[in-house]
Amino acid sequence: MSQYIDQADVIVIGGGVIGASVAYHLTKSGISDVLVLERNELASGASARSAGCFTHSRSDVSTIRMINRTREAIAELEEILGEPFGFRQHGSVRAVFSEPRLQEMVAMEAVMQRAGLGVREIDIHEASELVPWLKLDNAVRTIFVPEDGYADGALLATSYLRAARLSGARVRRGVNVTGLIAEDGQIVGVETEEGPIQSRWVVSAPGVWGISVAGSINFGFPGAPTRSHYWITKPDGTGRPGQPNVQLPDVRAYFRSEVGGLLVGLQEPQSRTYDPLQLEEDMGHMNLFDDAYDLDLLVEQASALEPIIPDVVKWGFAHHIAGLSMYTPDGKFVVGRPDGTSGLIVAGGCCGSGLAASGGFGQVVADMISGRSPSIDTSLYDPNRFGKVEPASQEFRDRCAAARSSKSRGNLNLPSSLVAAQ
């Protein structure tokens, strides 16, 4: 015991929104001897760069329940901390313009209805009242999802941790975890630059750096660091208070209000991945931009949007923000025990939805460690479902990039209805 510099019942690697949620849900379950280790500042990676959208249009009930758990947790945090959190549940308008997209959306609606959501079809007049700058005359179907909204990723992460600390959890910043300590398949702690720390359980949730942590015990985490980015317009009144989010999967675009303007997500046709073993230690130090390419992409996609948003050519774009998310080949999360190990749970592969699903991640990890029956079916998220993988290989990264690029399954070739409208 003397060789260890510290010990805890559960070590959580990563102080982002998923690791923070795990700490909160563990303490909520009665496990208070929790130690969160963060190499940099809390919530300084993908959590701080998240677009913050809560989007329930999903193809499976489990993911919807993961997101619902986050909304429940936000209400709990507001009560515990005695202050409003600022989750803006204004709903979302989702419109499709092509037959393949129509079939996809109708299937998603059935899933959302099974999960108890209040999704409903709306006509173009109601859509125009909700979002005046949208022109949906050629949409084949438009729906409204009242449970959707958006939140601040860094604020949610720190709120989880504040609540966890009130129940006894500890948080140590500036501690770099360099690997896991295994004894005959049992994970008994972590190695850090300061020395080893002992634990009964380790939860690895450091985002894109989770690949290198898992690699220390020769487990290939099935994900790839993949760029996500968005633009923010100048404050021009388009993002009026109470306005719903907007999702236009045919042209791979989404929007939400931001400081009087709009946050505009434009998904690139070929997502960029990065070698997980060559990442810098701080996402803030990474150069994730290609100015010429990104500007060309903005111009091209804005042109594609003009039939739906006539005023898009008038918008002034003030900020461009990028971060890395972990994408898996099937676009599903990763949470569970790697084969051949005990005492270890990996939680990640957020596929761009880590903030929205963070409550679900925390809940299912707490269920696993507490030995309770799972409150959410996580069979879809089995970390072993792809077999043995080589996360750093270009072939595997390309599979993950394809999952990111097909997230909205669109391309810049407009449906014929929109081409006719130009």
C-alpha positions in Angstrom: 0.0 0.0 0.0 2.8 2.4 0.8 3.9 2.7 -2.9 0.7 4.4 -3.8 0.5 8.2 -3.4 -3.3 8.2 -3.0 -6.3 5.9 -3.1 -10.0 6.0 -3.7 -12.9 3.5 -4.1 -13.4 4.8 -7.7 -11.1 6.8 -9.9 -12.7 8.8 -12.7 -10.2 9.8 -15.4 -11.4 13.0 -17.1 -13.0 16.2 -15.8 -15.2 16.8 -18.9 -18.9 16.5 -18.9 -19.0 12.7 -19.0 -16.5 12.2 -16.3 -18.2 14.8 -14.2 -21.6 13.2 -14.7 -20.1 9.8 -13.6 -18.8 11.4 -10.4 -22.2 13.0 -9.7 -24.1 9.8 -10.3 -21.8 7.7 -8.2 -22.2 10.0 -5.2 -26.0 10.1 -5.9 -25.8 6.3 -5.7 -24.1 6.4 -2.3 -20.5 5.9 -3.4 -18.7 9.0 -2.0 -15.1 7.9 -2.2 -14.7 9.2 -5.7 -11.5 10.8 -7.1 -11.7 12.7 -10.4 -8.4 13.3 -12.1 -8.0 15.9 -14.8 -4.8 16.8 -16.6 -5.8 20.3 -17.6 -8.6 22.6 -16.5 -12.0 21.1 -15.9 -14.3 21.0 -18.9 -11.6 22.6 -21.1 -11.7 20.1 -24.0 -14.7 19.0 -26.1 -17.1 20.0 -23.3 -16.2 23.7 -23.7 -16.5 23.5 -27.5 -19.8 21.7 -27.7 -22.6 23.2 -29.7 -24.7 22.1 -26.7 -27.7 20.8 -28.6 -30.1 18.3 -27.1 -31.5 16.4 -30.0 -33.9 13.6 -29.4 -34.3 12.6 -33.1 -32.6 9.2 -32.8 -32.9 5.7 -34.2 -33.0 3.9 -30.8 -34.8 4.3 -27.5 -31.7 3.8 -25.4 -30.1 7.0 -26.7 -33.2 9.0 -26.1 -33.3 7.7 -22.6 -29.6 8.7 -22.1 -30.6 12.2 -23.2 -33.7 12.2 -21.0 -31.6 11.3 -18.0 -29.5 14.4 -18.6 -32.6 16.6 -18.6 -33.6 15.0 -15.3 -30.1 15.5 -13.9 -30.2 19.2 -14.7 -33.4 19.6 -12.7 -31.7 17.8 -9.8 -28.6 20.0 -10.0 -30.7 23.1 -9.9 -32.3 21.9 -6.7 -29.0 20.8 -5.1 -27.1 24.0 -6.1 -30.0 26.3 -5.5 -29.6 28.2 -8.8 -31.0 28.0 -12.3 -28.9 26.1 -14.8 -30.0 27.8 -18.0 -31.1 24.8 -20.0 -33.2 26.3 -22.8 -35.9 23.8 -23.8 -37.4 25.6 -26.7 -37.9 22.5 -28.9 -36.7 22.0 -32.4 -38.0 22.1 -36.0 -36.8 19.4 -38.2 -37.6 19.5 -41.9 -36.8 17.0 -44.8 -37.0 17.5 -48.5 -36.4 14.0 -50.0 -38.0 10.6 -50.0 -35.0 8.8 -48.3 -35.0 11.5 -45.6 -38.8 11.2 -45.2 -38.5 7.5 -44.5 -35.7 8.1 -42.0 -37.6 10.7 -40.2 -40.9 8.7 -40.0 -38.9 5.9 -38.5 -37.3 8.2 -35.9 -40.7 9.6 -35.0 -41.9 6.1 -34.2 -38.9 5.6 -31.9 -39.5 9.0 -30.2 -43.2 8.2 -29.7 -42.3 4.9 -28.1 -39.9 6.8 -25.8 -42.8 9.0 -24.7 -41.8 12.2 -26.5 -44.3 14.8 -27.7 -43.1 14.9 -31.3 -45.7 16.1 -33.8 -46.0 17.1 -37.4 -46.4 20.9 -38.1 -47.3 22.8 -41.3 -45.3 25.5 -43.0 -47.3 28.2 -41.4 -46.6 27.1 -37.8 -42.9 26.5 -38.8 -42.7 30.1 -40.1 -44.2 31.4 -36.9 -41.6 29.5 -34.9 -38.7 30.3 -37.1 -39.4 33.3 -39.4 -36.2 33.0 -41.5 -37.1 29.5 -42.7 -38.7 28.8 -46.0 -40.2 25.3 -46.0 -42.6 25.4 -49.0 -40.8 22.4 -50.6 -40.4 20.3 -47.4 -42.1 16.9 -47.6 -42.5 16.7 -43.8 -41.7 19.0 -40.9 -41.9 18.0 -37.3 -41.6 19.8 -33.9 -39.9 18.1 -31.0 -40.8 20.0 -27.8 -38.2 18.3 -25.6 -35.2 19.5 -27.6 -33.1 22.4 -26.5 -29.5 23.5 -25.7 -27.2 24.1 -22.8 -23.7 25.2 -22.0 -21.3 22.2 -21.9 -18.7 23.7 -19.5 -21.4 24.9 -17.1 -23.0 21.5 -17.0 -19.7 19.7 -16.3 -18.8 22.1 -13.5 -22.3 21.8 -12.0 -22.1 18.0 -11.9 -18.7 18.3 -10.1 -20.0 20.9 -7.7 -22.8 18.6 -6.7 -20.5 15.6 -6.5 -18.1 17.5 -4.2 -20.9 18.3 -1.8 -21.4 14.6 -1.4 -17.7 13.8 -0.8 -16.1 13.4 -4.2 -12.6 14.9 -4.7 -11.3 16.5 -7.8 -7.6 16.9 -8.6 -6.5 19.1 -11.5 -3.1 19.0 -13.1 -2.7 15.3 -12.7 -1.7 13.5 -15.9 -2.8 9.8 -16.0 -0.2 7.9 -18.1 -1.8 4.5 -17.9 -3.7 1.8 -16.1 -2.3 -0.6 -13.5 -3.4 -4.2 -14.1 -2.8 -7.3 -12.1 -4.0 -10.5 -13.9 -6.7 -8.6 -15.7 -7.8 -6.7 -12.6 -7.4 -3.0 -12.8 -6.2 -1.8 -9.4 -5.3 1.8 -10.1 -3.7 4.3 -12.4 -0.2 5.5 -13.2 0.3 9.3 -13.1 3.3 11.5 -13.5 3.2 12.0 -9.8 3.0 8.3 -8.9 0.5 5.5 -8.8 -3.0 5.8 -7.3 -4.9 2.8 -6.1 -8.6 2.1 -6.5 -11.2 -0.6 -6.6 -12.7 0.7 -9.9 -11.4 2.9 -12.7 -13.7 4.8 -15.0 -11.9 6.0 -18.1 -13.7 9.0 -19.5 -11.1 11.4 -20.8 -12.6 12.0 -24.3 -10.3 11.6 -27.3 -7.4 10.8 -25.0 -9.2 7.6 -23.8 -7.7 5.7 -26.7 -4.1 6.1 -25.3 -5.3 5.3 -21.8 -7.0 2.1 -22.9 -3.9 1.2 -25.1 -1.8 0.9 -21.9 -3.5 -2.4 -21.3 -3.7 -3.3 -25.0 -7.3 -2.6 -25.4 -8.2 -0.9 -28.7 -10.8 1.7 -27.9 -13.2 1.6 -30.9 -13.2 5.3 -31.8 -11.3 8.0 -33.6 -10.8 11.7 -32.7 -12.9 13.4 -35.3 -13.3 17.1 -35.9 -16.6 18.8 -35.3 -17.0 22.5 -36.0 -19.6 25.3 -36.2 -19.9 29.0 -37.0 -21.5 31.8 -35.0 -23.1 34.7 -36.8 -23.0 38.3 -35.7 -25.9 39.4 -33.4 -28.5 40.3 -35.9 -31.8 39.3 -34.4 -32.1 35.9 -36.1 -31.6 34.2 -32.8 -34.6 35.7 -31.0 -35.4 34.5 -27.4 -37.4 31.3 -27.2 -36.7 30.3 -30.8 -36.5 26.5 -31.4 -33.4 24.8 -32.8 -33.5 23.9 -36.5 -32.3 20.7 -38.1 -32.0 20.3 -41.9 -30.5 16.9 -42.5 -30.7 17.1 -46.3 -28.1 19.8 -46.4 -26.3 18.6 -43.2 -27.0 21.8 -41.3 -28.3 22.7 -37.8 -29.0 26.0 -36.0 -29.7 27.3 -32.6 -29.9 30.8 -31.1 -26.7 32.4 -29.7 -26.3 35.9 -28.3 -28.9 37.4 -30.7 -27.5 35.6 -33.7 -27.2 31.9 -34.6 -24.9 29.0 -34.0 -24.7 27.4 -37.4 -23.4 23.8 -37.7 -22.4 22.8 -41.2 -21.2 19.2 -41.4 -18.4 18.6 -43.8 -18.7 15.9 -46.5 -15.5 14.1 -45.4 -14.8 14.4 -41.7 -11.3 14.9 -40.5 -9.8 12.4 -38.1 -6.6 12.6 -36.1 -4.0 10.0 -35.0 -5.1 9.3 -31.3 -1.5 8.5 -30.3 -0.2 11.9 -31.6 -2.6 14.3 -29.9 -1.4 17.2 -27.9 -2.2 17.2 -24.2 -4.5 20.2 -24.4 -7.2 20.7 -27.0 -6.7 24.4 -26.8 -3.2 24.0 -28.3 -4.4 22.0 -31.3 -4.7 23.6 -34.7 -8.0 22.3 -35.9 -8.6 24.8 -38.7 -7.8 25.0 -42.4 -8.8 28.6 -43.2 -9.0 28.2 -47.0 -10.8 24.9 -46.9 -13.2 26.0 -44.2 -14.1 29.2 -45.9 -14.8 27.4 -49.2 -17.0 25.0 -47.3 -18.9 27.8 -45.7 -19.5 29.5 -49.0 -20.6 26.2 -50.7 -22.9 25.1 -48.0 -24.4 28.6 -47.5 -25.2 28.5 -51.2 -26.9 25.2 -50.8 -29.0 26.7 -47.9 -30.3 29.7 -49.9 -33.5 28.0 -51.2 -34.4 27.2 -47.6 -33.0 30.3 -45.9 -33.1 33.2 -48.4 -31.3 35.6 -46.0 -28.3 33.3 -45.4 -26.3 35.4 -47.9 -26.9 38.4 -45.6 -25.6 36.8 -42.5 -22.2 37.9 -41.1 -20.2 35.1 -39.6 -18.2 36.3 -36.5 -16.7 33.1 -35.0 -15.6 29.7 -36.1 -15.2 27.1 -33.3 -13.8 23.5 -33.6 -13.2 20.6 -31.3 -12.6 16.9 -31.3 -15.2 14.3 -30.5 -14.8 10.6 -30.4 -16.7 8.8 -33.2 -17.3 5.1 -33.6 -17.8 3.1 -36.8 -21.6 2.7 -36.1 -22.2 6.2 -34.6 -23.1 4.6 -31.2 -21.7 5.3 -27.8 -19.1 3.2 -25.9 -19.8 2.3 -22.3 -18.9 -0.9 -20.4 -16.2 -3.3 -19.5 -13.5 -4.3 -22.0 -13.2 -8.1 -22.4 -10.6 -9.7 -20.2 -10.7 -7.0 -17.5 -12.4 -6.3 -14.3 -12.5 -3.1 -12.3 -12.5 -1.0 -15.4 -15.3 0.8 -17.3 -14.7 2.8 -20.4 -17.2 5.6 -21.2 -16.9 7.6 -24.3 -17.4 7.4 -28.1 -19.8 10.3 -27.6 -20.2 10.8 -31.4 -20.9 14.5 -30.9 -23.6 14.0 -28.3 -21.6 13.7 -25.1 -23.2 16.7 -23.4 -26.8 15.7 -24.3 -26.2 12.1 -23.2 -23.9 12.8 -20.2 -26.6 12.1 -17.7 -27.2 8.7 -19.2 -23.5 7.9 -19.2 -23.3 8.7 -15.5 -26.3 6.8 -14.7 -25.4 3.5 -16.4 -21.8 3.6 -15.0 -23.2 4.1 -11.5 -25.6 1.2 -12.1 -22.7 -1.0 -13.2 -20.5 -0.2 -10.2 -23.3 -0.3 -7.7 -24.4 -3.7 -9.0 -27.9 -2.5 -9.7 -30.1 -3.6 -12.6 -29.4 -1.2 -15.5 -31.9 1.6 -15.9 -31.0 2.0 -19.6 -30.2 -0.9 -22.0 -26.6 -0.4 -23.1 -26.2 -3.4 -25.2 -25.8 -1.1 -28.2 -22.8 0.5 -26.6 -20.8 -2.7 -25.8 -17.1 -1.6 -26.1 -16.2 -5.1 -27.5 -18.7 -5.1 -30.3 -16.2 -4.5 -33.1 -13.8 -7.1 -32.0 -10.1 -6.3 -31.9 -9.4 -2.9 -33.5 -6.4 -0.7 -34.2 -7.6 2.8 -33.4 -4.6 4.5 -34.9 -4.8 2.8 -38.3 -6.0 4.9 -41.2 -8.5 2.1 -42.2 -10.2 2.3 -38.8 -10.2 6.1 -38.7 -11.8 6.2 -42.1 -14.6 4.0 -40.9 -15.2 6.4 -38.0 -15.1 9.4 -40.3 -17.7 7.8 -42.5 -20.0 7.4 -39.5 -19.5 11.1 -38.7 -20.1 12.2 -42.4 -23.3 10.0 -42.6 -24.6 11.3 -39.3 -27.2 13.3 -41.2 -26.8 11.2 -44.4 -26.9 14.2 -46.7 -24.8 15.6 -49.5 -24.6 19.0 -51.1 -26.6 17.8 -54.1 -30.0 19.3 -53.3 -33.2 17.3 -53.6 -35.0 18.0 -56.9 -37.6 20.0 -55.1 -35.0 22.4 -53.9 -33.2 22.6 -57.2 -36.5 23.6 -58.8 -36.9 26.3 -56.2 -33.6 28.0 -57.0 
